[in-house]
Amino acid sequence: MSVAADTRPESPVQAIIRVSRSPGERRVALILDDVVTEAWVERPARPDGVGDVLAAHVSAVAPAMAGAFLTLPDGQTGFLPESEASLSRRPLREVVQEGRLLVVRVTRAAQGAKGPRVSVKRAPPLAATQPGLIERGPDAAMRLRAAYPQAQILADDATEAARLGARLVARAFDDEIEAEFEALASPSLPLEGGGRLIIQTTHALTAIDVDAGSHAGADRTATQALNAAALREAARQIRLRNCAGGILIDAAGMAARDRAALEPALREALAPDRLAECLGTGPLGLFELRRARIHPPLSETLAGPLTPGLALLRIAGREAAHAPHRRLALHAPPAMLAALRALPDALAEYERAAGHALTLTPGESGITDAA
């Protein structure tokens, strides 16, 4: 699978790409026929690396794993599968030796406990004399622009608008899109008409449970309608949240024969997502899916204290833009402040835009005037 395979467009639709930039963070929404279909949250100072072209040394050849490990320039350990080691598909030991410097392209980001996956045959035919980054891969907005060349692109930052050829707007995300992005950080999602989805992602798989809530014990027709709606929303959330690997969906309160009757609707809902495949139902009556791993799932990106810290920084940036004379203080728990300080250039980006530094103060989260 090529690096760009995750953004191949489906049938012709009205596409809008919205790009919202704030200190330390870029958020990108793909809107297809007025529905938020893809959501990307990126920290430009820490790109996921997919598409990068690197020169890296082979640290170990692992025939038992049908591949080799490489020490990447940033210190991570990448894995080169034997099938990606050469265009000619020669045996691994004929083309890869320990200590050899290879030019590779990153085809899958580090996820969970696994390092990046790299490829020689998908890299340009270059010669390198020392390890290092040769070319940075495209970010989400660039990938979507290539996949949807007719899409309208809106950006709320002049630099982003210039590099993307986008129309500069005062606000790229309206309240509805902001609410969609906020909901992505929660494992629980209410369903229209009642019930909810509970989405739990682990290193091994993603489990999605349909909770009928007050509809529990309803008649067969109502239960089937609830689950049909839940499966459609589950398919949308899988793409929105960039879930990957094995995915299990547990429908609410249905016999096996009734669950099987919902499978065609699930397949139809998943069809636009070129990375997802429905494998049917297993012996436990769970719907089993598989989705290709390329970029990290949003559950990993949004985990930890940095995400709420950047949300506060975003608010501070907006307030400073509306009232340039104000000097602001950001109050947050120590872990959140530490995460902001550790993210390269985020606070400096705020300072460049506001014209003054942001005061950071431990305490209850909020933005106030600086003392």
C-alpha positions as CSV (number, residue, x, y, z in Angstrom):
1,M,0.0,0.0,0.0
2,S,1.4,3.4,-1.0
3,V,1.7,6.2,1.5
4,A,-1.1,8.2,-0.1
5,A,-3.5,5.3,-0.2
6,D,-5.3,6.5,2.9
7,T,-6.8,9.5,1.1
8,R,-8.0,8.2,-2.3
9,P,-11.3,9.9,-3.0
10,E,-14.5,8.0,-3.4
11,S,-17.3,8.8,-5.9
12,P,-17.6,12.6,-6.8
13,V,-18.9,14.6,-3.8
14,Q,-18.8,18.1,-2.6
15,A,-15.5,18.4,-0.7
16,I,-14.3,21.1,1.7
17,I,-11.0,21.0,3.5
18,R,-10.9,23.3,6.6
19,V,-7.6,24.1,8.2
20,S,-7.4,25.7,11.7
21,R,-4.0,26.7,13.0
22,S,-3.2,27.6,16.6
23,P,0.1,27.8,18.5
24,G,1.7,24.4,18.4
25,E,-1.2,22.7,16.6
26,R,-2.8,22.2,13.2
27,R,-6.3,20.7,12.9
28,V,-7.7,19.6,9.6
29,A,-11.3,18.6,8.8
30,L,-12.5,17.0,5.6
31,I,-16.1,17.8,4.9
32,L,-17.9,15.6,2.3
33,D,-21.4,16.5,1.4
34,D,-21.7,18.6,4.6
35,V,-20.6,15.7,6.9
36,V,-17.3,15.8,8.8
37,T,-15.6,12.7,7.4
38,E,-12.0,12.9,8.4
39,A,-10.4,14.7,11.4
40,W,-6.7,15.3,11.8
41,V,-4.9,16.8,14.8
42,E,-1.2,17.4,14.2
43,R,1.6,19.0,16.2
44,P,3.9,20.4,13.4
45,A,6.9,20.2,15.7
46,R,6.3,16.5,16.1
47,P,5.2,15.2,12.7
48,D,4.2,11.5,12.6
49,G,6.8,10.9,9.9
50,V,4.7,9.1,7.3
51,G,6.1,9.8,3.8
52,D,9.5,11.0,5.2
53,V,12.6,10.0,3.1
54,L,15.5,9.2,5.4
55,A,19.0,7.8,5.3
56,A,19.4,5.3,8.1
57,H,21.8,2.6,9.2
58,V,20.8,-1.1,9.5
59,S,21.2,-2.0,13.1
60,A,20.2,-5.7,12.9
61,V,19.0,-8.2,10.3
62,A,16.2,-10.4,11.6
63,P,15.6,-13.3,9.2
64,A,13.1,-14.9,11.7
65,M,11.0,-11.8,11.5
66,A,11.5,-11.5,7.7
67,G,13.0,-8.1,8.0
68,A,15.6,-5.8,9.4
69,F,15.8,-3.1,12.1
70,L,17.2,0.4,11.2
71,T,18.3,3.2,13.5
72,L,16.5,6.2,12.3
73,P,18.0,9.8,12.5
74,D,15.6,10.7,15.4
75,G,16.8,7.7,17.4
76,Q,13.7,5.6,16.8
77,T,14.0,2.0,15.6
78,G,12.3,1.4,12.2
79,F,11.4,-2.0,10.7
80,L,12.1,-2.9,7.1
81,P,10.1,-5.9,5.9
82,E,11.9,-8.2,3.5
83,S,9.2,-7.5,0.9
84,E,10.1,-3.8,1.0
85,A,13.9,-4.2,0.9
86,S,14.3,-4.1,-2.8
87,L,12.5,-3.7,-6.1
88,S,13.8,-7.1,-7.3
89,R,12.5,-9.0,-4.3
90,R,16.0,-10.5,-3.7
91,P,16.6,-12.4,-0.5
92,L,17.0,-10.2,2.5
93,R,20.7,-10.9,3.2
94,E,21.7,-10.1,-0.3
95,V,20.4,-6.5,-0.1
96,V,20.6,-5.7,3.6
97,Q,23.7,-6.0,5.9
98,E,24.3,-4.7,9.4
99,G,25.9,-1.2,9.3
100,R,24.8,-0.5,5.8
101,L,23.3,3.0,5.1
102,L,19.9,2.8,3.3
103,V,17.6,5.5,1.9
104,V,14.1,4.6,3.0
105,R,10.6,6.1,3.1
106,V,8.4,5.8,6.2
107,T,5.2,4.0,5.2
108,R,3.7,3.6,8.7
109,A,4.1,5.8,11.7
110,A,5.2,4.6,15.1
111,Q,2.1,3.4,17.0
112,G,1.8,2.0,20.5
113,A,4.9,0.0,21.3
114,K,5.8,-0.5,17.6
115,G,8.3,1.7,15.8
116,P,7.8,3.1,12.2
117,R,7.7,0.8,9.2
118,V,10.0,1.8,6.3
119,S,10.5,0.8,2.7
120,V,13.5,0.9,0.3
121,K,11.5,0.2,-2.8
122,R,9.1,3.1,-2.2
123,A,12.0,5.6,-1.6
124,P,13.5,7.6,-4.4
125,P,16.8,6.2,-5.9
126,L,19.2,8.4,-4.0
127,A,22.6,7.9,-2.7
128,A,23.4,9.1,0.9
129,T,26.7,9.4,2.7
130,Q,25.4,10.0,6.2
131,P,22.2,9.4,8.2
132,G,19.6,12.2,8.2
133,L,16.2,13.5,7.0
134,I,16.2,13.9,3.2
135,E,12.6,15.0,2.6
136,R,9.7,15.6,4.9
137,G,6.4,13.7,4.0
138,P,3.1,15.6,3.4
139,D,1.0,16.6,6.3
140,A,-2.8,15.9,6.4
141,A,-3.9,19.1,4.5
142,M,-1.4,18.4,1.7
143,R,-2.6,14.8,1.4
144,L,-6.2,15.8,1.3
145,R,-5.5,18.5,-1.3
146,A,-3.9,15.9,-3.5
147,A,-6.7,13.4,-3.0
148,Y,-9.5,16.0,-3.5
149,P,-8.1,18.4,-6.1
150,Q,-11.5,20.0,-6.7
151,A,-12.1,20.7,-3.0
152,Q,-12.5,24.1,-1.6
153,I,-9.8,24.8,1.0
154,L,-10.4,27.3,3.8
155,A,-7.7,28.3,6.3
156,D,-7.7,30.7,9.2
157,D,-3.9,31.3,9.1
158,A,-2.1,33.3,6.4
159,T,0.9,31.0,6.3
160,E,-1.3,27.9,5.9
161,A,-3.5,29.7,3.3
162,A,-0.4,30.6,1.2
163,R,1.2,27.1,1.2
164,L,-2.1,25.4,0.5
165,G,-3.5,27.9,-2.0
166,A,-6.5,28.2,0.4
167,R,-8.9,31.0,1.0
168,L,-8.1,32.9,4.1
169,V,-11.0,33.1,6.5
170,A,-11.4,34.5,10.0
171,R,-12.6,31.2,11.4
172,A,-12.1,27.8,9.7
173,F,-14.0,25.8,12.3
174,D,-17.6,26.8,13.2
175,D,-19.2,25.7,16.5
176,E,-20.4,22.4,15.0
177,I,-17.0,21.3,13.8
178,E,-15.4,22.4,17.1
179,A,-17.9,20.2,18.9
180,E,-17.0,17.3,16.6
181,F,-13.3,17.6,17.4
182,E,-14.0,18.0,21.1
183,A,-16.1,14.8,21.1
184,L,-13.2,12.8,19.5
185,A,-11.3,12.9,22.8
186,S,-14.1,11.1,24.6
187,P,-14.6,7.3,24.4
188,S,-18.4,7.8,24.8
189,L,-20.6,9.2,22.0
190,P,-24.3,9.7,22.3
191,L,-26.4,8.5,19.4
192,E,-29.2,10.5,17.9
193,G,-32.5,9.0,19.1
194,G,-31.0,7.4,22.2
195,G,-28.2,5.0,23.2
196,R,-24.5,5.6,22.8
197,L,-21.3,4.2,21.4
198,I,-18.4,3.4,23.7
199,I,-15.1,3.3,21.8
200,Q,-12.0,1.8,23.6
201,T,-8.7,1.7,21.8
202,T,-5.8,-0.5,23.0
203,H,-2.5,-1.4,21.5
204,A,-4.0,-4.7,20.2
205,L,-7.4,-3.6,18.9
206,T,-10.4,-1.2,19.1
207,A,-13.6,-2.4,20.8
208,I,-16.8,-0.6,20.0
209,D,-19.9,-1.3,22.2
210,V,-23.4,-0.3,21.3
211,D,-25.1,0.7,24.6
212,A,-28.9,0.8,24.2
213,G,-29.4,2.8,27.3
214,S,-33.1,3.5,27.9
215,H,-33.9,1.5,24.7
216,A,-32.7,-1.7,26.4
217,G,-35.4,-4.4,26.2
218,A,-37.2,-2.6,23.4
219,D,-39.0,-4.8,20.8
220,R,-37.1,-6.4,18.0
221,T,-37.9,-3.8,15.4
222,A,-36.8,-0.9,17.6
223,T,-33.6,-2.7,18.7
224,Q,-32.7,-3.4,15.1
225,A,-33.3,0.2,14.1
226,L,-31.1,1.4,17.0
227,N,-28.3,-1.0,16.0
228,A,-28.5,0.0,12.3
229,A,-28.1,3.6,13.2
230,A,-25.3,2.8,15.7
231,L,-23.3,0.8,13.0
232,R,-23.6,3.7,10.6
233,E,-22.2,6.1,13.2
234,A,-19.5,3.5,14.2
235,A,-18.3,3.4,10.6
236,R,-18.0,7.2,10.5
237,Q,-16.3,7.3,13.9
238,I,-13.7,4.7,12.8
239,R,-12.6,6.9,9.9
240,L,-12.9,10.1,12.0
241,R,-10.8,8.7,14.8
242,N,-8.4,6.9,12.4
243,C,-8.9,3.6,14.2
244,A,-6.6,0.9,12.8
245,G,-5.8,-2.8,13.1
246,G,-8.4,-5.2,14.5
247,I,-11.8,-3.6,15.3
248,L,-14.7,-5.4,17.1
249,I,-18.2,-4.1,17.3
250,D,-20.7,-5.5,19.8
251,A,-24.4,-4.7,18.8
252,A,-26.9,-4.3,21.6
253,G,-29.4,-7.0,22.6
254,M,-29.7,-8.9,19.3
255,A,-29.8,-12.6,18.4
256,A,-27.1,-13.9,16.0
257,R,-29.5,-14.1,13.1
258,D,-30.6,-10.5,13.6
259,R,-27.0,-9.4,13.8
260,A,-26.2,-11.1,10.5
261,A,-29.0,-9.2,8.9
262,L,-27.2,-5.9,9.7
263,E,-24.0,-6.9,8.1
264,P,-24.8,-5.6,4.6
265,A,-25.7,-2.2,6.1
266,L,-22.3,-2.1,7.9
267,R,-20.5,-3.0,4.7
268,E,-22.2,-0.2,2.9
269,A,-21.4,2.3,5.6
270,L,-17.7,1.3,5.5
271,A,-17.5,1.2,1.7
272,P,-16.2,4.9,1.3
273,D,-13.4,4.2,3.7
274,R,-10.7,2.6,1.5
275,L,-8.7,1.4,4.5
276,A,-11.5,-0.5,6.2
277,E,-12.6,-4.1,5.5
278,C,-15.5,-5.9,7.2
279,L,-14.6,-9.6,7.9
280,G,-18.1,-10.6,9.0
281,T,-19.2,-11.9,12.5
282,G,-17.1,-14.2,14.6
283,P,-18.1,-17.0,17.0
284,L,-18.9,-14.5,19.7
285,G,-21.4,-12.7,17.5
286,L,-19.2,-9.6,17.2
287,F,-18.7,-7.7,13.9
288,E,-15.0,-8.1,13.0
289,L,-13.2,-5.4,11.0
290,R,-9.7,-4.7,9.9
291,R,-8.3,-1.3,9.0
292,A,-4.9,-0.5,7.6
293,R,-2.4,1.1,10.0
294,I,-0.7,4.1,8.5
295,H,-1.0,7.2,10.7
296,P,-1.4,7.0,14.5
297,P,-5.0,6.8,15.8
298,L,-6.4,10.0,17.3
299,S,-6.7,8.2,20.6
300,E,-2.9,8.3,20.8
301,T,-2.5,11.8,19.5
302,L,-5.1,13.2,22.0
303,A,-3.9,11.3,25.0
304,G,-2.1,13.0,27.9
305,P,-2.0,16.6,29.3
306,L,-0.7,18.3,26.1
307,T,-4.1,18.2,24.3
308,P,-6.0,20.3,27.0
309,G,-3.0,22.5,27.3
310,L,-3.0,23.3,23.6
311,A,-6.8,23.9,23.8
312,L,-6.1,26.6,26.5
313,L,-3.3,28.0,24.3
314,R,-5.7,28.2,21.4
315,I,-8.1,30.2,23.5
316,A,-5.4,32.5,24.7
317,G,-4.3,33.1,21.1
318,R,-7.8,34.0,20.1
319,E,-8.2,36.4,23.0
320,A,-4.9,38.0,22.2
321,A,-5.9,38.5,18.6
322,H,-9.1,40.2,19.6
323,A,-7.5,42.5,22.2
324,P,-3.7,42.9,21.3
325,H,-3.2,45.3,24.2
326,R,-4.0,42.6,26.8
327,R,-1.3,40.6,28.5
328,L,-2.6,37.2,29.4
329,A,-1.9,34.4,31.9
330,L,-2.6,30.7,31.3
331,H,-3.5,28.8,34.5
332,A,-3.2,25.0,34.4
333,P,-2.1,22.0,36.4
334,P,1.7,21.5,36.5
335,A,1.7,18.5,34.2
336,M,-0.2,20.5,31.5
337,L,2.3,23.4,31.8
338,A,5.2,21.1,31.6
339,A,3.7,19.5,28.4
340,L,3.3,23.0,26.8
341,R,6.9,23.9,27.7
342,A,8.2,20.7,26.2
343,L,6.5,21.1,22.8
344,P,9.0,22.9,20.6
345,D,8.0,26.4,19.5
346,A,4.4,26.4,20.8
347,L,4.8,29.1,23.3
348,A,7.2,31.1,21.0
349,E,4.5,30.9,18.3
350,Y,2.0,32.5,20.7
351,E,4.5,35.2,21.6
352,R,5.3,36.0,17.9
353,A,1.6,36.4,17.2
354,A,0.6,38.3,20.4
355,G,3.7,40.4,20.6
356,H,4.4,39.4,24.2
357,A,5.0,36.3,26.2
358,L,2.2,34.3,27.9
359,T,2.5,34.0,31.6
360,L,2.2,30.4,32.8
361,T,0.8,29.8,36.3
362,P,0.0,26.6,38.2
363,G,-3.6,26.3,39.2
364,E,-7.1,25.7,38.0
365,S,-7.3,25.7,34.2
366,G,-8.3,29.1,32.6
367,I,-7.1,32.3,30.9
368,T,-7.0,35.6,32.8
369,D,-5.2,38.9,32.5
370,A,-1.6,38.7,33.7
371,A,-0.9,40.3,37.1
